[in-house]
Amino acid sequence: MKIGIDARSILNPERSGGVGTGHYTYHLLRKLKEIDKENEYVVMFDSTVREKDIQKFEGGNFSVRFFPYQKYGKFLPNIYKDIMLSGFINREKLDILHIIGMENTIPPKFSGRVVLTSRGIGRLKMPELYPPYVVKKARMIKKIIAENAENLHMIVSSQELKDDTAEFMGIPKEKISVVYEGMDKRLCDSVSEDDIARIKKKYNLGNHGILYMGTIEPVKNISRIMEAYKKLREKSGLYYKLIIAGKDGWMAKELRSMAIDLGIEDDITFLGYIPPEDLSALFSSVCLFVFAPLYEGFGTPAVEAMACGLPIVASDIPVLHEIAGDAAVFANPFDTEGIADAMAKVLNNKGVEKNSKENGQIQIEKFCWEKTARETLEVYKRVAKL
């Protein structure tokens, strides 16, 4: 079996521990290379990736190819790019093409089977929470997927996402497989007091913190987290700094300005993007992780918090019940009083905190990149027989 994997989401393979599709693609490729010595793999990158950065993906039954038009593609009409993409991929004579993420479309006239990994369809389910141009593109991709549904099989990262995909994209459930994402096992390693002190000094954290981590955008419900934090301070008298970590997304500037409007700007720290080497120590430097999105396809930050032994307050939405299980204290993401009460429940009750930590260590056993790779390989084998 000859399998092509679109790896364009890996922008910098040497430091690909960041969140998102690139993170997923990197770890999937790494584990497939370890476990599968029989099938032939063609890993496809943008031509702008440095030669030395892709060496770890070459060798044995793995070869690398570069998409041909990256440097000048923006000057070409879409129809010409589609023709070049189809010709490039068809020359490889692939049995299966694996596209990871909904950002990349299915090449027209590809004659083989397509496996498409979706990590979320919030833009279709809750379009009001995303920029209009992003929603427009998602709807266009939905149309392309529908046109190629006969030769398509989808991988999604939760049962809830499978149900949503069937409902909002019209894909039959028998053509959708649930494969959980993995977790970087290094997050489970113990963190030294020196590392914690280093992180606290680097980010000016203090000794008591409540952490949110993820992109700063409306769908992550940052505004209600800040409102709930203010109510927590007013109702309980507890002093904990609110730490918001993650890269800026849509409307980040407006969300940041809310801290001023709420009068809590001195009690909130915006850290921006956190490099992978700081994650464990950052999680270990705070008292509570709050994750209250309005929509999630999986919930990687919650998994990372559980791996680091951090108690969690999470949105009372089906996917986070599926992913966090008994490790989280749940709250209605639209109810700021409820979020505040959930945070107070964990911070004021050592028994609740202890249960959250212990159950998190049990729950994370479900999330392993080797398991992700083995189950993905089984999907390839099933699809190839169709």
Phi and psi in degrees as a GROMACS rama.xvg file:
@    title "Ramachandran Plot"
@    xaxis  label "Phi"
@    yaxis  label "Psi"
@TYPE xy
-109.946  120.275  LYS-2
-119.018  126.283  ILE-3
-102.139  135.337  GLY-4
-122.493  121.545  ILE-5
-75.4508  107.821  ASP-6
-108.832  23.4785  ALA-7
-64.3225  -19.161  ARG-8
-72.3187  -14.9706  SER-9
-83.1274  95.9043  ILE-10
-78.6037  -30.6289  LEU-11
-147.186  86.8944  ASN-12
-57.2988  -29.3303  PRO-13
-68.6427  -24.7114  GLU-14
-133.176  53.6334  ARG-15
-94.4282  27.2369  SER-16
-80.7778  4.41868  GLY-17
-68.837  169.051  GLY-18
-75.4495  168.848  VAL-19
99.1424  -166.553  GLY-20
-63.6836  -37.5942  THR-21
-61.3309  -40.6927  GLY-22
-60.4925  -46.8949  HIS-23
-60.5713  -48.8401  TYR-24
-63.0601  -43.2111  THR-25
-58.5863  -50.6605  TYR-26
-70.2388  -35.2717  HIS-27
-63.0485  -47.5639  LEU-28
-60.9199  -43.5316  LEU-29
-58.6941  -43.4597  ARG-30
-77.8888  -36.1658  LYS-31
-60.3769  -39.0493  LEU-32
-64.2756  -31.9913  LYS-33
-75.3409  -40.2776  GLU-34
-98.0893  -20.7156  ILE-35
-117.299  106.682  ASP-36
-104.888  3.93784  LYS-37
-100.865  -47.9132  GLU-38
-80.3877  156.477  ASN-39
-95.4926  132.891  GLU-40
-119.414  136.899  TYR-41
-117.138  114.248  VAL-42
-100.814  122.676  VAL-43
-110.075  121.949  MET-44
-116.682  165.323  PHE-45
-69.2698  150.617  ASP-46
-69.6902  -11.5734  SER-47
-81.9072  -10.9937  THR-48
-70.333  137.029  VAL-49
-69.281  143.628  ARG-50
-55.4173  -43.7201  GLU-51
-68.7274  -21.9286  LYS-52
-76.5366  -17.8209  ASP-53
-107.37  5.7727  ILE-54
-61.5447  -33.4999  GLN-55
-67.9562  -15.1163  LYS-56
-99.1296  3.00375  PHE-57
-106.734  163.498  GLU-58
106.498  147.985  GLY-59
64.3673  -125.835  GLY-60
-91.3731  13.8218  ASN-61
-114.347  128.467  PHE-62
-127.855  160.564  SER-63
-117.45  139.517  VAL-64
-129.542  156.869  ARG-65
-117.57  131.242  PHE-66
-60.2924  139.468  PHE-67
-82.0686  -18.7601  PRO-68
-118.833  18.9712  TYR-69
-58.2159  -40.3832  GLN-70
-72.8401  -28.9874  LYS-71
-123.567  6.37594  TYR-72
-60.086  -31.803  GLY-73
-65.951  -15.7699  LYS-74
-91.8783  -5.46476  PHE-75
-99.2828  143.781  LEU-76
-61.9565  151.633  PRO-77
-57.348  -35.5413  ASN-78
-63.4265  -36.0593  ILE-79
-72.0237  -38.1212  TYR-80
-64.2078  -39.6492  LYS-81
-63.182  -41.4843  ASP-82
-63.0453  -45.8292  ILE-83
-65.0522  -40.7833  MET-84
-63.1082  -45.7702  LEU-85
-62.7144  -43.7952  SER-86
-62.7874  -42.0605  GLY-87
-60.7331  -46.8931  PHE-88
-74.2655  -40.2893  ILE-89
-64.5308  -28.4222  ASN-90
-63.9211  -24.4185  ARG-91
-77.8498  -14.3694  GLU-92
52.864  54.0109  LYS-93
-77.706  146.208  LEU-94
-82.5428  -37.2099  ASP-95
-138.46  135.62  ILE-96
-111.436  122.366  LEU-97
-104.274  115.546  HIS-98
-105.216  126.81  ILE-99
-111.053  115.809  ILE-100
99.3797  149.271  GLY-101
-85.1634  3.30654  MET-102
-75.0614  -28.4946  GLU-103
-103.802  134.004  ASN-104
-88.2324  162.592  THR-105
-75.2216  126.866  ILE-106
-64.7602  134.423  PRO-107
-66.2842  146.586  PRO-108
65.8844  18.5502  LYS-109
-72.9787  128.676  PHE-110
-90.78  -8.81809  SER-111
-95.9364  -171.4  GLY-112
-82.6915  146.994  ARG-113
-118.338  129.435  VAL-114
-107.846  125.645  VAL-115
-119.136  120.838  LEU-116
-93.1315  125.14  THR-117
-112.407  130.32  SER-118
-104.224  7.15711  ARG-119
160.84  148.277  GLY-120
-129.75  36.3969  ILE-121
-57.0052  -31.5075  GLY-122
-66.766  -23.1637  ARG-123
-93.7948  -35.7928  LEU-124
-79.7049  -39.9794  LYS-125
-132.47  65.4  MET-126
-61.4752  -23.8469  PRO-127
-65.1761  -14.5518  GLU-128
-95.7576  6.31443  LEU-129
-130.384  157.936  TYR-130
-61.5953  143.018  PRO-131
-55.243  -39.1637  PRO-132
-67.0603  -30.8376  TYR-133
-70.6785  -40.288  VAL-134
-64.7949  -41.8739  VAL-135
-60.381  -42.9987  LYS-136
-65.9456  -39.6632  LYS-137
-61.6987  -39.4627  ALA-138
-68.6053  -34.7204  ARG-139
-66.1451  -42.9794  MET-140
-65.8049  -37.3467  ILE-141
-57.4695  -41.7277  LYS-142
-65.0496  -42.157  LYS-143
-63.7149  -41.7305  ILE-144
-62.7751  -42.4664  ILE-145
-61.2355  -36.6371  ALA-146
-70.4422  -20.7249  GLU-147
-112.032  17.1481  ASN-148
-62.8136  -26.8562  ALA-149
-62.5997  -39.687  GLU-150
-102.335  17.5802  ASN-151
-111.282  141.728  LEU-152
-132.555  139.017  HIS-153
-109.199  144.124  MET-154
-111.358  130.308  ILE-155
-127.642  161.653  VAL-156
-99.6938  7.3561  SER-157
-160.263  159.069  SER-158
-64.4938  -38.1517  GLN-159
-61.5404  -40.0169  GLU-160
-67.9798  -33.2047  LEU-161
-61.4207  -45.866  LYS-162
-62.9141  -43.5685  ASP-163
-63.8994  -40.0631  ASP-164
-63.5129  -41.7925  THR-165
-63.8106  -40.8918  ALA-166
-74.439  -46.5438  GLU-167
-95.5839  -14.4223  PHE-168
-115.473  -9.80063  MET-169
72.797  21.8689  GLY-170
-86.8875  127.652  ILE-171
-58.6935  141.827  PRO-172
-62.6853  -27.7389  LYS-173
-70.1215  -11.1365  GLU-174
-103.113  17.833  LYS-175
-129.136  127.86  ILE-176
-114.488  137.166  SER-177
-91.3738  120.118  VAL-178
-131.082  112.016  VAL-179
-64.2928  145.979  TYR-180
-72.3177  162.506  GLU-181
-96.0323  -169.578  GLY-182
-144.817  142.285  MET-183
-72.1573  111.605  ASP-184
-60.9861  -20.289  LYS-185
-62.8839  -21.932  ARG-186
-66.2022  -21.4682  LEU-187
-82.2853  -10.9187  CYS-188
-67.8923  144.958  ASP-189
-66.4909  147.2  SER-190
-110.177  132.448  VAL-191
-74.2357  156.753  SER-192
-61.7078  -32.9866  GLU-193
-64.1654  -40.3105  ASP-194
-66.1147  -40.322  ASP-195
-63.3703  -43.4271  ILE-196
-62.4872  -38.4672  ALA-197
-63.0224  -44.1624  ARG-198
-67.1218  -42.2028  ILE-199
-61.4869  -38.2736  LYS-200
-71.8314  -43.3966  LYS-201
-59.7458  -42.5046  LYS-202
-105.529  4.74689  TYR-203
54.5653  57.8763  ASN-204
-90.7731  -30.3031  LEU-205
78.7376  -168.798  GLY-206
-101.057  -13.4309  ASN-207
-132.604  114.656  HIS-208
-139.9  147.585  GLY-209
-112.302  126.275  ILE-210
-110.572  134.828  LEU-211
-115.08  138.694  TYR-212
-134.905  132.115  MET-213
153.236  174.33  GLY-214
-62.8679  141.734  THR-215
-88.2343  100.457  ILE-216
-158.959  160.982  GLU-217
-56.9026  -38.2459  PRO-218
-63.2598  -21.8525  VAL-219
-84.3541  -3.85777  LYS-220
67.8861  32.3008  ASN-221
-59.2924  -38.692  ILE-222
-59.7105  -44.2555  SER-223
-73.9664  -29.6368  ARG-224
-62.0802  -42.4647  ILE-225
-66.9606  -41.2062  MET-226
-63.1853  -42.2723  GLU-227
-65.0384  -38.6884  ALA-228
-61.2119  -43.9002  TYR-229
-60.8932  -42.8341  LYS-230
-66.0135  -36.5927  LYS-231
-58.7153  -45.8445  LEU-232
-61.9778  -44.2837  ARG-233
-70.6626  -38.8608  GLU-234
-81.2657  -38.1031  LYS-235
-103.051  -20.9952  SER-236
74.098  4.37253  GLY-237
-73.8975  138.069  LEU-238
-108.981  108.464  TYR-239
-132.681  136.625  TYR-240
-77.8408  140.435  LYS-241
-92.7278  122.641  LEU-242
-112.67  119.043  ILE-243
-112.046  113.079  ILE-244
-116.492  137.71  ALA-245
143.698  160.099  GLY-246
-74.3936  156.727  LYS-247
-71.9798  136.167  ASP-248
-119.987  -156.078  GLY-249
-61.5214  132.198  TRP-250
65.181  24.0996  MET-251
-62.0838  -38.6994  ALA-252
-61.2988  -43.6288  LYS-253
-66.1616  -38.1107  GLU-254
-67.8105  -38.4085  LEU-255
-63.3729  -39.0105  ARG-256
-67.877  -19.2502  SER-257
-61.4285  -31.2784  MET-258
-59.8473  -37.4215  ALA-259
-69.9292  -44.1073  ILE-260
-60.7797  -34.716  ASP-261
-83.0935  -8.40405  LEU-262
74.1229  25.923  GLY-263
-122.966  20.1466  ILE-264
-61.0152  -27.8777  GLU-265
-78.5191  -11.1539  ASP-266
-107.701  2.84235  ASP-267
-119.779  135.155  ILE-268
-117.638  124.619  THR-269
-98.8577  117.304  PHE-270
-94.1996  -19.6951  LEU-271
75.8442  -162.635  GLY-272
-66.0563  135.967  TYR-273
-106.271  122.019  ILE-274
-65.7445  150.446  PRO-275
-53.9638  -36.1751  PRO-276
-68.4966  -12.2051  GLU-277
-100.687  -6.61337  ASP-278
-61.4929  -52.8693  LEU-279
-58.9539  -45.7594  SER-280
-67.3258  -34.8393  ALA-281
-65.8643  -47.8936  LEU-282
-58.3146  -37.2905  PHE-283
-77.4704  -7.4205  SER-284
-94.3985  -5.22148  SER-285
-120.383  172.698  VAL-286
-100.845  -22.9124  CYS-287
-155.209  144.364  LEU-288
-111.721  125.982  PHE-289
-114.532  127.153  VAL-290
-139.912  100.266  PHE-291
-124.401  49.163  ALA-292
-67.8279  155.586  PRO-293
-82.7362  -23.8573  LEU-294
-147.351  142.404  TYR-295
-147.529  146.088  GLU-296
-92.213  -27.9258  GLY-297
-144.536  -68.6035  PHE-298
112.541  50.2352  GLY-299
-54.2147  -45.0099  THR-300
-58.1955  -35.1964  PRO-301
-66.0733  -39.4713  ALA-302
-63.7881  -43.4436  VAL-303
-63.4256  -39.8951  GLU-304
-64.1754  -43.1413  ALA-305
-60.9969  -41.4661  MET-306
-60.9133  -32.7939  ALA-307
-89.365  6.26227  CYS-308
74.6783  30.0466  GLY-309
-101.058  132.559  LEU-310
-66.3497  151.918  PRO-311
-129.598  136.95  ILE-312
-107.864  126.315  VAL-313
-133.511  159.54  ALA-314
-61.4689  139.544  SER-315
-82.6599  68.4666  ASP-316
-125.508  150.914  ILE-317
-54.373  -41.1847  PRO-318
-65.4003  -34.4964  VAL-319
-78.535  -26.1491  LEU-320
-64.0304  -39.9697  HIS-321
-65.867  -43.0473  GLU-322
-85.3076  -42.9048  ILE-323
-91.366  -25.5168  ALA-324
57.2178  -134.297  GLY-325
-80.8373  4.18903  ASP-326
-80.2268  -14.4505  ALA-327
-113.371  152.081  ALA-328
-97.8573  122.97  VAL-329
-98.6239  149.226  PHE-330
-144.088  147.087  ALA-331
-60.9685  121.069  ASN-332
-67.2712  -14.4119  PRO-333
-91.2448  -7.7404  PHE-334
-108.06  100.314  ASP-335
-67.7525  -33.2933  THR-336
-62.375  -42.8492  GLU-337
-65.2371  -39.7385  GLY-338
-64.8907  -43.0809  ILE-339
-61.5682  -43.8211  ALA-340
-64.1948  -38.1645  ASP-341
-64.8684  -41.7453  ALA-342
-62.7151  -43.6903  MET-343
-63.3175  -37.2964  ALA-344
-59.1707  -42.4795  LYS-345
-73.4197  -44.3365  VAL-346
-70.3749  -27.6794  LEU-347
-97.0346  -5.84603  ASN-348
-130.594  105.827  ASN-349
-63.4187  -29.7225  LYS-350
-66.7283  -42.5671  GLY-351
-64.5425  -43.1839  VAL-352
-60.1678  -45.1325  GLU-353
-63.2575  -44.3977  LYS-354
-62.5978  -40.7446  ASN-355
-61.2762  -44.9653  SER-356
-64.853  -47.0393  LYS-357
-65.1853  -43.3682  GLU-358
-67.815  -30.42  ASN-359
-63.6488  -38.6956  GLY-360
-67.2177  -30.5834  GLN-361
-73.4897  -42.4994  ILE-362
-65.452  -36.1821  GLN-363
-68.8226  -12.7372  ILE-364
-63.8317  -17.3225  GLU-365
-75.556  -16.1668  LYS-366
-117.144  99.3793  PHE-367
-139.634  129.163  CYS-368
-64.8981  -31.5496  TRP-369
-65.9403  -40.9271  GLU-370
-63.2087  -41.3509  LYS-371
-57.7015  -45.9801  THR-372
-65.9542  -43.2332  ALA-373
-64.8646  -41.2693  ARG-374
-70.6509  -33.8947  GLU-375
-65.4971  -40.9798  THR-376
-61.4559  -39.0036  LEU-377
-63.9653  -35.7174  GLU-378
-63.7354  -44.2425  VAL-379
-54.9274  -45.5294  TYR-380
-65.2721  -40.6833  LYS-381
-66.5198  -43.1867  ARG-382
-66.5284  -37.7633  VAL-383
-63.4188  -25.5494  ALA-384
-84.2841  -10.7776  LYS-385
